[in-house]
Amino acid sequence: MRMGLAFDVYDDAAFVAETVKKEENPDVKLNVTELIKKYGFPVETHTVYTDDNYVLTLHRIPFGRKHHPSHADSLSNNDNNVTSSGTQEAGEKKPIALLHHGLCSSSVDWIMNTADKALPYMLADAGYDVWMANARGNRYSKRNIAMTPKKSAFWDFSWHEIGKYDIPASIDYILATTGLKELNYVGHSMGTTAFFVAMSLRPEYNAKVRKMIALAPAVHLEGMKSPLRYMARFGVIEKFIYDLLGNGEILPDYVLKYMHQFAPSACTESDTFTTEICDNIMYAIGGYNPGQMNETQMPVILAHAPSTCSTKSAIHFLQSVHSGKFRQYDYGMIGNIQKYGQMNPPIYKLSKVTAPVSIFWSENDVLCDPKGVKRLKNELPNCETSIKINDTQFTHIDYLYAKDADKLVYKKVMDLLEQQGTESKEIKKIDQKD
């Protein structure tokens, strides 16, 4: 595995709104590193190379706003002056938190809430060394040393490869950079899917994970209530969906460019009609919970989300809905025999996921229903907790964007991480509600 460190901020200005005629939130024009700096946090951009030649970007917030004086340069207004804290000082033992996003998302989705409510900022202020992953194919990890994204072969991957290659490469890089032996992992949706793939296929990495937090784990999806479930019947008709969506890329750059330019102005709070349209688009995909939607933040969210991703990843999820099984990609009977030497795709062995896992779930999650979550809990050999969100309307996207995500989710996440990080004390039992 090759490793590299880039100190220049990755510029995604082409993806962010350029001109908006109406009065707007200035955050719609800022990229992820500019947003982090704006709210008083240091930021670093790191580059990781996978074994199959993809080039990934990790965004790091090495400490919080109450930073150590020796690190003052990291708060420079000049992005080119971002410095690395590198290997942690002896005796410091600063815990690591690696955050991984969901499908068609990126690191920026973790910071779409306000500075006192976004999980990365809360973790950094609490003393964590925060790293945010970017899966292959999204706007920050859209590189491969052997081919360009214009080639359909570039997009020939699903969350299987993200788990097999991206997550192990990122974990190795972070631990090598910091000098520590283990880290905490927080995943949302596909970020949990890829984690379970990684730990089942490469079980030696379980020892490198101190604690895994699964927010809305997307594993057993046969009970999905989202309108997307109707596409599951086409999950095995690969050519049809590829022809419909392009060369293997969902939401290519030219589409996102106009989406991110138009959405911030169209989704302003002053225009009730267009605001409702924007809300309904979000709700159709991620669920309906108007009480937790911050309409003031909506233009900022839609200026940065969604991101590019592979068609194959979406098809792989639809296959899971259709089959009711957590297994590798289905190429059809003949393709499976050629690929796997058997008619059906191999099942991921969750029994090999021995890292401590804590699950967060909600009744109104239209993508990851409670029955599927309970099934996952029962199959994991080391599931410590299964926590139901105390909001009957809380749904899939609320884990990132809800106004009260800090109170309903993040503070409990941090409490779990704190307990896990205290070796001299037993982990406190948290009420499990199924």
N, C-alpha and C positions, 0 to 999 in steps of 0.2 A: 504493500500500500504506500502510495506516495503522499506526502503532506506538503502544504505550502501555506504561507501567511500573507494576506494582502492587507495593507494599511489604508489604501484609498477606499473611499465609500463607493459602493456599487450604485451607479446612477440609474434609477428607474424613472427619470422624469418623463420619458416618452409614454409611460403608462399612467401618469397622474394628470389630472385636468390642467390644461394650459391657460385657457381663458374662460371666465365665467362672467356674464354680463351682470347678473344679479349680485347683490351683496352676499358674500360667502364666508364660510369659515376658512381662515388661511391654511388650516391643516390639510385641505384637499390638495394643495400643491406641493406638500412636503413628502419626501420619500422616507423610508423607515428609519434610516440613521439620522436624518434631519429632525424627525419627530422625537426620537429618543433624546437627542441633544436639547431640543427646544424645552423639554420638560425637566432639564437639569441633571440628566444621567450621562455617564460616559458610555461610549459605544466603540466596539471594534468589529471589523469585518475579517473573517477568516475563510480560507479556501481549503477544501478537502477533495482529494482525488479517490475515487472508488476503484475497486479491482477491475471493473468493466469499463473504465475510462470516462465515467461521468465526473463533471466538475461541480461540486456543491459549495454553497455559501452558508456559513454559520454567522449569525449576528450575536455578539456577546455584550452583556452589560456586566462588567466585572465587579462593580460595587454600587452602592446606592448614593443618594444625595448627601448623606453624611459621610463623605469619602475621607480616606486617609490623606493628609496634606501632601505626601510624597507622590500622590497620583493626580495632582491638580492639572497637569498638562492634558489629561484625557478629556477635560471639559473645554478644551480650546474650541473657539468658533470656527477654526479652519479644519475642515475634514481631513486634510492631508497631514495634520499633526496628531491624528489618533495614535496613541501609543499602546503597547501591549504590556500587561502586567506579568505575562509569561508564567513560568513555574511559580507556584505559591511559596511564600516565605516559610522557612522552617518554624513550626509551632503555630502557624496561622490556622491551618486545617479548615479553610473556608469551604463549606459544603457546596456542591455543584447541583444545579437544576437544569436539565436539558428538556426543553419544551418542543413538542412536535405537533404541527398543524394537521388539519384534515384535508379532504379531497378538494382540489382547485383552490387551495389557500396558500398562504405563505407566512413568514415570520411576522409580517405587519399586522395580521389579524389578531395577534395576542395583545397589541397595544392600541386597539381601536376604542377602548374605554378611556376614561379620564385617568390622570396620573395617579390618583389615590385609589383607583378601582381596577386597574389593569394588573394582571397577575405578575408579569415580569418585573414591573416597577415595585410591586409589593414585596416580591421575593428579594430583589436587590436591596431595598431599604431594610429588609430584615437580616441582611448579612449573607445572602447567597450570591454565588458566582453564576450568573444566569446566561445560558446559551440557548439560542433559538434556531432550530433546524429549518432547512428549506429542501424539500424533496426534489429529486430530479424532475425537470420539466417545468417547474414554476418559474416565475419571472427572475428569481435570484439564482437559480441553478439550471439555467438553460444552455448548458455547454457540455460538450464531449470532445475529447482531444482527437478523436478519429473521424468525427462527422458533425455536420451542422444540423440545427433543428429543421431545416428545409427538407432533409431526407426523412422519408417515412420510417426508415430503420431506427432513427433516433427515438421515435415514439413507441417502439416495440417493447414496452414494459408496462407492468401494472404495479400494484402495491406489493406484489411478491418480490420484485427486484428491489423495491425501496426497503423492504425488510431484510432481504438477503445481503444487500450490498451497502445501501446508504446508511442505515442505522449502525451497523458494526464499524464502518469507516469513521462515522462521526464520533462514536464513543471512543474509539482508539485515539483519534486525534485530540479530543478534549482531555482525556486522561494523560496523554503524552505531554500536552501543553502545560497542564497544571501540576503534574507530578503526583496526582492522587491515584488511588486504585479503584475507586468506585464513584458512582454518581446517582442522583435521583432523576427519574424520568417522569414527565407529565405529558400525556398524549390526549388529543381530542379527536374523536371519530376515527378517520383513517390513520391518525397518529398512533392509535391503540392497535388497529389492525396490523400495521406494519411491525409494531413492537412484538406482538405475539408470533408473527411469522419469523422474525429475527431470532427470538428465543427458542422457538421450536426447531428451526433449521440449524441454528448455531448455539446450542445449549451452553457452551462454555462462557457465553456472554452474560448468563444469569448471575455469575459471581461478580460481575462488574456493575450490577444494578443494586443499589442499596434499598431503593423503594420505587415502585411503579404506581403512578396514579392514573387510572383510566377514566376519563371524562367522556361519557356517552360512548362506551365501547361498541364498535361496529364489527361484530363477529358473526353472531347468529341473527340474520336479518329477515327470516321468513315471515315474521309478523309485522313487517314495515307497513305503516299506515299512510305514508306520503303518496301523493299522486304518482310519484316516480315508480311505485310498485307495478304500475300497469305496463311499464317498459320491460319488466323482468321477463315477460314471455318472449321478448326479442333478444334476451341475453345470450342465447346460443346461436343467434343468426348474426355472426360476426361481420360478414361482408356487408349486410344491409346497413348496419349501424356505422361501419367505417365509411361507406359510400355517402351516408347521410351527413356525417360530421367532418369529413375531410381525410387528410392523410395520417390520421392517428392523433391529432391534437384537438382538444376541446378548447374553444374560445381562443383562437389564434390572435396574435398581436394586433392585427388591423381591426379586429372586432373589439378587443378590449380597449384600444386607444379611443374609439368613439364612445364606448360605454362609459369610460372613466371621465371623458370630457363632458358628456351630456348629463349623466346621472346627478352630479353635484348640484347643477343649476335646476334640474327638473324636480329634484327631491328636497327643495327648500321648505322650511316649516311654514312660510308665508302663503304657499300655494297648496291649499287643502286637497284639491283634486289630484294633482300629480304626486303629492306626498302619499296619498292613499294607494295610488298605483304602485309606487316604489315599495311601500309596506307589503302590499299583497304579493308582489313578486318574491320578496324575501320569505314571506310566510308560506307560500306555496311549496317552497323547497325545504325550508327548515322548521315550519310549524308556526302556529298562531298564538301569540302571547302579547297583546297590545300593552298590557300593564308594565312590561319590562322593556319595551322598545323606546329608546331615546331618539326621538325624531330630530333633535338638534344635531345629534351625531350621525344621522343617516347619510347626509352628503359626504361626510368624511369616509364612512365605511364604503360607500359605493364608488368613491374615487380611488380606492385601493383594492377592493374585492369585487369579483373573484379574480383568481390568477389562472394562468394557463396550466393545463394538466393533460394527461394522456387519455385518449378514448378507451384504451385497453383497461385502465384502472376502473373506469366507470362500468365497463362491461363486466369486469371481474366481480364487482359488487352486485350487479344485476344477476349474475350467475348464482351468487350466494343466496339471493332472495328466491330465485327459482328452485334451486336444489335443496335449500335448507341445510347446507353443509358448509363447513369451514375448510375449504380445500383449494388446491392449486388451480391455475387457469384451465378451463375446459376448452380443448381444441377440437372437440368432436371425437367420435370413436376412433377413426383412422389416425387423426392427428395425435390423439392421446397415446395410441400404441407406438407411434413413431417417436413421440417425445418422452413418454414415461415407461413404455413397455407394458402397458395395461390399458384396458378400455376406458377406465374412469380416472380422473385426476387423483393424485395422492392426497389424503387427509392430513392437515397440519396436526401434529401431536401436541395438544395443549398440556399433556402430562409432563412434557419436558420444560414447561415454563415454571421454573422453581423460584424465580425472583418474587419477593413479597409484593402482592398486588392489592390495591384498594380501588374499589369501583364506585363511581358516582353515576346515578341514573335518575330519571324522572318519568312520571306517569304519562306526560303529554309529549314525549319525544316521538315524533312521527317517523323517524328513521330507525331508531334502536328501541324496540318495545321492551317492556319489563320482563316478559317471558323469555325473550332471547338473552337478556342480561342475567336472569336467574340461571338459565342453562349454562352460560359461560362461567358463572361463579361456581357452580357445582363441578365443572370440569377442570378448573384450575386447582392444582395441588397445594397452592400457598396463597389463597385469597384471604387476606386478613379482615377486610371490611367490605360491606356493600351498603352504601349510604344513599338513601332516597332524598332527593332535593325537597325541601320543605316549601313547595309551591306547586299546587296542582296543575298550573298552566305552564310551568317551566318546560322548555322544549330544546331542540338540538342546537340551535344557534345561540341560545341564551347563555351558554357556557362561555361565550366570547363577548357578546354585546349587551347582555342584560344590565339594566341600571343597578340592580342589586346583586350582581354576580359576586362582588366582594364578600357580602354578608352571607349569601346563600351557598357559595361554593369555595371561594378562594381562601377565606380564613380557616375553613375546615381542612383544606388541602395543606395549608402551612402548618396547622396543628399536627397533622399526620406526619409531615416531613420532619418536624421538630422532634416528635416522639421517636421516630425511626433513627434520627441522628444522635440520640442520646444513648450510648451503649451501656451506661451504668444503670439505666432504668429499664424496667419492662415496658413494652409498648402497651399503653392503656387501651382497654377494649372500648370500642365505640358501638353504640347501639346500631344493630343491623336491622333494617326494615325491608322486608321483601313483599 
